[in-house]
Amino acid sequence: MYIQRFLENIIRQKLDDKKAVIIYGARQVGKTTLLRNIFKDDKNVLWLYGDQPQTQSLFENLTPEKFKTLTGPKNIVIIDEAQMIENIGLKLKTITDYAQNIKVIATGSSSFDLANKINEPLTGRKWEYQLLPLSFKEVCAQKSPAEELSNLETRLIYGYYPDVTTNAGKEKETLLELVNSYLYKDILIWENLKKADKITKLLQALAFQIGSQVSYNELASLVGLDLKTIEKYIDLLEKAFVLYRVLSFSRNLRNELKASRKVYFYDNGVRNALISAFNPINLRDDTGALWENFMMSEMFKKDIYSKNFARRWFWRTQQQQEIDLIREADGVYSAYEFKWSSSKTVSCPKTFKTAYPDINFAVINKDNFMDYI
């Protein structure tokens, strides 16, 4: 069953101009399925697959004339997994500049600029979008809010990858296949690594620390890698859309943490699969961390699909007063604390309220979260 993505209508609106459309997203997140749904009845589409040697060969000495011969009468070219093509940024620039009446759409399971420097060649020539795992709101649009709300605890454990949500009863099996076969495939290719042991160990360590401050020094000691390698691997994992970092917020106070960070996973299911933690919510001691990771990701998805360019931080003092999320969009700041249970009374830390009286504070729990996503 195909669940329509909010990004679908956005892409449809960009099909009539000359700019390339670039869609980033982790492997198995639904990029190809999204495009096949958009162009399912269109005979003027040429599909190329960047991970196939014959496609890579076609792009080795690409010229506008060669590309026109390749496309023939078709006026839409989709390049799937385009990051696998050497110098793809320059190749796309050639196409968009000189191949008249051809619309190019490229997908990638990693940031193209990691290996191919796409941003500089395509400045002013592209529309760029990120596709994340399904959102609560997208699934609600397909089913109903009431039905999806009844699945909330399941989503906290198994997450929102498309194959997971559409294969009820096989969530664990699907997630383990995803983690073992696809999750860091790009990193292994980029780094010419034969084994994923160290990356797996790093990811497992980070999985146990969601919602907590992360020390690269401690990770280096735990995983058995040097500090620079830890920093590089986390950067690569972020560019492969496995996880993302949130830095600490500080403006006014001497005792605010100024150089700290947290790491979150884009998907709860991936996090739990890495540490084989599939127990139901009532048997877990990490429900608070799961809820925080879930809400961070859902609010991130809302911002992306609503075209809100928001910045995010967490706030904490040396005395361990803290707020989970500080969000800024269009100059407006908001503060949020995430609590699974609605029975717990939580108030804004007095120190924060005094220092930042203009920032609104809200507690988001399982009873009111729909108001925020």
Secondary structure, 3 states (H helix, E strand, C coil): CCCCCHHHHHHHCCCCCCCEEEEECCCCCCHHHHHHHHCCCCCCEEEEECCCHHHHHHCCCCCHHHHHHHHCCCCEEEEECHHHCCCHHHHHHHHHHHCCCCEEEEEECCCHHHCCCCCCCCCCCEEEEECCCCCHHHHHHHCCHHHHHCCHHHHHHHCCCHHHHCCCCCHHHHHHHHHHHCCCHHHHHHHCCCCCHHHHHHHHHHHCCCCCECCHHHHHHHHCCCHHHHHHHHHHHHHCCCEEEEEECCCCCCCECCCCEEEEECCHHHHHHHCCCCCCHHHCCCHHHHHHHHHHHHHHHHHHHCCCCCEEEEEEECCCCEEEEEEEECCEEEEEEECCCCCCCCCCCHHHHHHCCCCEEEEECCCCHHHCC
